C-alpha cells in the first residue's frame, strides 16, 4: 500500500492548522507539539531533519528562507540547537518511521524518497505498509477518518492500494 505523506499529515491536522508560510515539515517536527506527539521515533526523525538541513545549507549557503528556518529552529528548540552544532551531514533515501496517531493508533511505515538525477531539489516521498499488516489496517482507518472529515485534497491524498491497481 502506498500512501502520500500529505494524507498522513493532513489527517493529522498538520497542514490544515498551519499558515501557508509555516507549512514546513522541519518547523512542524520541532515546533508543533501535536506533530511531535505523532512521531513515536521523534528523536531519530528530528536528527535526520537536522542533518538534511545541514546538507542543504552547505549546498545553498545564500538561500535566505533556508537560513531563516535554521535561525528560527536554533532560537526556539534546544534539541535542534544541540544537534545543529554537531555538524552531522547524512542523506537517507529510505527508512522506517513509527507513528502514534490518536485516530489510527500506533503503526509503522516504510518511506522512500525519489528524486531525479538532474533535479535533486525535488522529491517525492512514498510511504507504504505491507498489505495485511496492522500498519496497513491503521493507515486504512486513518484514510477512512480523513474522508469523513473531508480532509482530502484530490486523489493524491487517498491511499493507493498497490494490490488493486
FIDREN-691954 format. One record per residue: residue in one letter; y, z, x of N, C-alpha, C in turn. Coordinates in steps of 0.1 Angstrom, whole numbers, padded with zeros to 4 digits, always signed. Layout:
REM FIDREN-691954
AYZXYZXYZX ...
***
This chain:
REM FIDREN-691954
X-0012+0000+0008+0000+0000+0000+0012+0000+0009 X+0021-0009+0007+0034-0010+0014+0045-0005+0004 X+0054+0003+0009+0065+0007+0001+0077+0008+0009 X+0088+0002+0005+0100+0002+0013+0106+0016+0015 X+0112+0019+0026+0118+0032+0028+0128+0035+0017 X+0135+0025+0012+0145+0028+0002+0139+0034-0011 X+0127+0031-0014+0120+0036-0026+0118+0051-0024 X+0114+0055-0012+0113+0070-0010+0126+0076-0009 X+0136+0070-0003+0149+0076-0001+0156+0076-0015 X+0156+0065-0022+0163+0065-0035+0157+0075-0044 X+0144+0076-0045+0137+0085-0054+0140+0099-0050 X+0142+0102-0037+0146+0115-0032+0160+0118-0035 X+0168+0109-0039+0182+0111-0041+0191+0110-0029 X+0185+0105-0018+0192+0104-0006+0204+0094-0006 X+0201+0082-0010+0211+0072-0010+0221+0073-0022 X+0216+0077-0034+0224+0077-0046+0235+0088-0045 X+0231+0099-0038+0241+0110-0037+0251+0109-0026 X+0249+0099-0017+0258+0098-0006+0269+0087-0008 X+0281+0090-0004+0291+0080-0005+0287+0068+0005 X+0291+0056+0001+0287+0044+0010+0289+0046+0025 X+0300+0051+0029+0301+0052+0044+0292+0063+0050 X+0286+0071+0042+0277+0082+0047+0262+0078+0044 X+0259+0066+0040+0246+0062+0038+0240+0058+0051 X+0237+0068+0059+0232+0066+0073+0221+0076+0074 X+0209+0071+0078+0197+0079+0079+0199+0090+0089 X+0204+0087+0101+0206+0098+0111+0215+0109+0106 X+0226+0105+0099+0235+0115+0094+0228+0124+0083 X+0220+0117+0075+0213+0124+0064+0203+0134+0070 X+0195+0129+0080+0185+0138+0085+0191+0150+0092 X+0202+0149+0098+0208+0161+0105+0217+0169+0096 X+0224+0163+0086+0235+0170+0079+0232+0173+0065 X+0222+0167+0059+0219+0169+0045+0207+0178+0044 X+0209+0190+0038+0197+0199+0037+0186+0194+0029 X+0189+0186+0018+0178+0181+0010+0170+0171+0018 X+0176+0162+0025+0168+0153+0033+0160+0160+0044 X+0166+0170+0050+0159+0178+0060+0146+0185+0054 X+0148+0189+0041+0136+0196+0035+0125+0187+0031 X+0128+0174+0030+0118+0164+0026+0109+0161+0038 X+0114+0162+0050+0107+0158+0062+0099+0170+0068 X+0086+0171+0065+0077+0182+0069+0077+0182+0084 X+0079+0171+0091+0079+0170+0105+0093+0167+0110 X+0103+0174+0105+0117+0172+0107+0120+0171+0122 X+0115+0181+0130+0119+0182+0144+0115+0169+0151 X+0103+0164+0149+0098+0152+0156+0107+0140+0152 X+0109+0138+0139+0117+0127+0134+0131+0128+0139 X+0137+0140+0139+0151+0142+0144+0152+0138+0158 X+0142+0143+0166+0143+0140+0181+0141+0125+0183 X+0133+0118+0175+0133+0103+0176+0146+0097+0173 X+0153+0102+0163+0166+0096+0160+0176+0098+0171 X+0176+0110+0177+0185+0112+0189+0182+0103+0200 X+0169+0101+0203+0165+0092+0214+0169+0077+0210 X+0167+0073+0198+0171+0060+0194+0186+0058+0195 X+0194+0068+0191+0208+0067+0192+0213+0067+0206 X+0206+0074+0215+0209+0074+0229+0207+0060+0234 X+0197+0053+0230+0194+0039+0235+0205+0030+0229 X+0208+0032+0217+0219+0023+0211+0232+0025+0218 X+0236+0037+0221+0249+0039+0228+0248+0033+0241 X+0237+0033+0248+0236+0027+0261+0237+0012+0260 X+0232+0006+0250+0233-0008+0248+0246-0013+0243 X+0253-0004+0235+0266-0008+0229+0276+0003+0231 X+0280+0006+0243+0289+0017+0246+0303+0017+0239 X+0307+0005+0236+0320+0004+0230+0320+0003+0214 X+0308+0005+0208+0307+0004+0194+0313+0016+0187 X+0324+0015+0181+0332+0026+0175+0325+0034+0165 X+0319+0028+0155+0312+0035+0145+0300+0043+0150 X+0293+0037+0160+0282+0044+0166+0287+0057+0174 X+0298+0055+0181+0304+0066+0188+0308+0077+0179 X+0315+0073+0167+0319+0083+0157+0307+0090+0152 X+0296+0083+0149+0284+0090+0144+0279+0101+0154 X+0278+0097+0166+0273+0106+0176+0283+0118+0178 X+0296+0115+0177+0306+0126+0178+0304+0136+0166 X+0302+0130+0154+0301+0138+0142+0288+0147+0143 X+0277+0141+0147+0265+0148+0148+0265+0159+0159 X+0272+0156+0170+0273+0165+0181+0281+0177+0176 X+0292+0175+0169+0301+0186+0164+0294+0194+0153 X+0286+0188+0145+0281+0195+0133+0267+0201+0134 X+0259+0197+0144+0245+0201+0144+0241+0206+0158 X+0237+0218+0160+0233+0224+0173+0221+0217+0178 X+0211+0214+0170+0199+0207+0175+0203+0193+0180 X+0211+0186+0173+0215+0173+0178+0222+0174+0192 X+0231+0184+0192+0239+0186+0205+0229+0189+0216 X+0219+0198+0214+0210+0201+0225+0202+0189+0229 X+0196+0182+0220+0188+0170+0223+0196+0159+0229 X+0208+0157+0224+0217+0147+0230+0219+0149+0245 X+0221+0161+0249+0223+0165+0263+0211+0163+0272 X+0199+0161+0266+0187+0159+0273+0186+0144+0278 X+0194+0135+0272+0194+0121+0277+0180+0114+0276 X+0172+0118+0266+0159+0111+0264+0161+0098+0257 X+0154+0088+0262+0155+0075+0255+0141+0070+0253 X+0138+0067+0241+0125+0061+0238+0127+0051+0227 X+0117+0042+0225+0117+0033+0214+0103+0034+0208 X+0102+0037+0195+0089+0037+0188+0090+0026+0177 X+0080+0018+0176+0079+0008+0166+0069+0012+0155 X+0062+0023+0157+0053+0027+0147+0051+0042+0148 X+0046+0048+0138+0043+0062+0138+0038+0067+0124 X+0038+0080+0123+0034+0086+0110+0044+0097+0107 X+0047+0099+0095+0056+0109+0090+0050+0117+0079 X+0052+0130+0080+0048+0139+0069+0059+0143+0060 X+0058+0141+0047+0068+0143+0038+0064+0155+0028 X+0074+0162+0024+0072+0173+0014+0082+0171+0003 X+0078+0163-0007+0087+0159-0018+0085+0167-0030 X+0096+0172-0037+0094+0180-0049+0087+0174-0060 X+0087+0161-0061+0081+0154-0072+0066+0149-0068 X+0065+0143-0056+0052+0138-0052+0044+0148-0044 X+0049+0159-0040+0042+0168-0032+0041+0164-0017 X+0032+0170-0010+0030+0167+0004+0022+0155+0006 X+0026+0146+0015+0019+0134+0018+0023+0128+0032 X+0015+0119+0037+0018+0113+0050+0020+0098+0047 X+0028+0092+0055+0030+0078+0055+0029+0072+0069 X+0024+0061+0071+0025+0053+0083+0037+0044+0083 X+0044+0043+0094+0056+0034+0094+0055+0025+0106 X+0061+0013+0103+0061+0002+0113+0075-0004+0112 X+0082-0006+0124+0095-0012+0124+0092-0027+0129 X+0096-0036+0122+0095-0050+0125+0109-0055+0129 X+0110-0062+0141+0123-0068+0145+0120-0082+0150 X+0131-0090+0150+0130-0103+0155+0132-0102+0170 X+0125-0111+0178+0127-0111+0192+0142-0114+0196 X+0148-0123+0188+0161-0127+0192+0172-0119+0185 X+0169-0109+0177+0178-0101+0170+0173-0087+0168 X+0173-0079+0178+0167-0066+0178+0176-0056+0170 X+0188-0060+0166+0196-0051+0158+0192-0050+0144 X+0185-0060+0139+0180-0060+0125+0165-0056+0125 X+0162-0048+0116+0148-0043+0115+0144-0041+0100 X+0131-0042+0098+0125-0039+0085+0115-0028+0088 X+0116-0017+0080+0107-0006+0081+0096-0007+0070 X+0084-0008+0074+0073-0009+0064+0067+0005+0064 X+0065+0010+0052+0059+0023+0051+0046+0021+0042 X+0035+0027+0047+0023+0025+0040+0014+0038+0039 X+0005+0038+0030-0005+0048+0029-0018+0041+0024 X-0029+0044+0030-0041+0037+0026-0045+0039+0012 X-0049+0029+0005-0053+0030-0009-0064+0040-0010 X-0064+0047-0021-0074+0057-0024-0072+0070-0018 X-0062+0072-0010-0059+0085-0003-0050+0093-0012 X-0049+0106-0009-0040+0115-0016-0025+0110-0013 X-0023+0105-0002-0009+0100+0001-0006+0088-0008 X-0015+0079-0010-0014+0068-0018-0010+0072-0033 X-0018+0082-0037-0015+0088-0051-0001+0094-0051 X+0003+0101-0041+0016+0107-0041+0027+0097-0042 X+0026+0086-0034+0036+0075-0035+0036+0069-0049 X+0024+0067-0055+0024+0062-0069+0031+0072-0078 X+0029+0085-0077+0036+0095-0085+0051+0093-0083 X+0055+0092-0071+0070+0090-0067+0075+0078-0073 X+0068+0067-0072+0072+0054-0077+0074+0055-0093 X+0064+0061-0099+0065+0063-0114+0077+0071-0118 X+0079+0082-0110+0091+0091-0113+0104+0083-0111 X+0105+0075-0100+0117+0067-0098+0119+0057-0109 X+0109+0051-0114+0110+0042-0125+0116+0049-0138 X+0111+0061-0141+0116+0068-0152+0130+0073-0151 X+0134+0075-0138+0148+0079-0135+0157+0067-0134 X+0152+0055-0135+0159+0043-0133+0166+0043-0119 X+0159+0047-0109+0165+0047-0096+0161+0035-0087 X+0155+0026-0093+0151+0014-0085+0162+0004-0084 X+0162-0003-0073+0173-0013-0071+0166-0026-0069 X+0161-0032-0079+0154-0045-0078+0140-0044-0074 X+0133-0055-0073+0119-0055-0069+0116-0049-0056 X+0126-0049-0047+0124-0044-0033+0121-0029-0033 X+0125-0022-0043+0123-0007-0044+0110-0003-0050 X+0103-0013-0055+0090-0010-0061+0079-0010-0050 X+0069-0002-0053+0058-0001-0044+0050-0014-0045 X+0045-0019-0034+0037-0031-0034+0023-0027-0030 X+0014-0030-0039+0000-0026-0036-0006-0038-0030 X-0009-0037-0017-0014-0049-0009-0027-0054-0015 X-0035-0045-0021-0048-0049-0027-0047-0058-0039 X-0035-0057-0046-0033-0065-0058-0026-0078-0056 X-0022-0081-0043-0015-0093-0041-0024-0105-0038 
***
